[in-house]
Amino acid sequence: MSYTPAAADVAKLRNQTGAGMMDCKKALVEAEGDFEKAVDILRKKGQKVAANRADRESSEGAVIARVNEDNTLGAIISLNCETDFVAKNEAFIELAYELAEMAIFAATKEELLATDFHGLTVADKLIEQTGVIGEKIEIGVFERIEGPYLGAYIHAGNKIAAITALSAKVDGADEVAKAVSMQAAAMNPIALDETRVSQETIDKELEIERHKLTEEGKPANIIDNILKGKMQRFYKDNTLIHQDFIKDSSISVADYVKSVNADLKVTGFVRVSLA
């Protein structure tokens, strides 16, 4: 006589693993009611699906930013999947939030993947969910930041997120950190200020502008002076604190921050995007 699992056992297995009702029922039947064996069967299914989909592109997903309770540690992760349909799934987004909370206390992505997640490692949980959902699921980007005061912003749709670090916790710091994070998310600066722009980027920009000026027939003896102005404009457009503030384009981000507190500065930011 074949074993028929009780509805309560099927529900219990589903709650623990997130697998579909039919998959849970089949696993319990195959395990002849042995709950732990049924869990292993579902995990092996996840490993098989993960192996079969290892070469698939996982360019969709959710980008989540979280900070700790005293606003001194923060992390952003992208939980990647294959389709936008899965990326919008409530359970998928909840998992992304939970993993982002854990990422705050992990030094690297590898450390996060090795962290315990309700009895599994995060890496094994992702394999399990690959089996449940039927798509490749992985942590794509992992960014972590520390500072005297942090604030985060997640853009609607969970495709872009940013965290900003401020020099001090002052009155209004929460609003400032969120506003500057929104700026970073929207305007995608390449660095905090001109001192943080890589020499490679500077050299490339100078080469491009010098070529343009030469093609325009500008005299060689004035090109260097023109380039200085061009680079000042480049820094204004592309570095966070020099950009026009999106909520008031008459001032820079640095000016906005100083308007809240004269001694307050932006000390860093991280930004992650799937868009």
Protein Blocks (a to p, Z undefined) as FASTA:
>chain_A
ZZdddfklmmmmmmmnopafklmmmmmmmnnopaklmmmmmmmmmmmmmmmmmmpccfbc
cddddddfkopaccddddddfbfklmmpmklmmmmmmmmmmmmmpcbfklmmmpceehia
fklmmmmmmmmnopacddfbdcddddfbdcddddehilaccddddfbdcehklmmmmmmm
mmmmmnopabfblmlpcfklmmmmmmmmmmmmmmnopafklmmmmmmmmmmmmmmmmgmk
lpccfklmkbcfklmmmmmomkbccfbdcdddfZZ
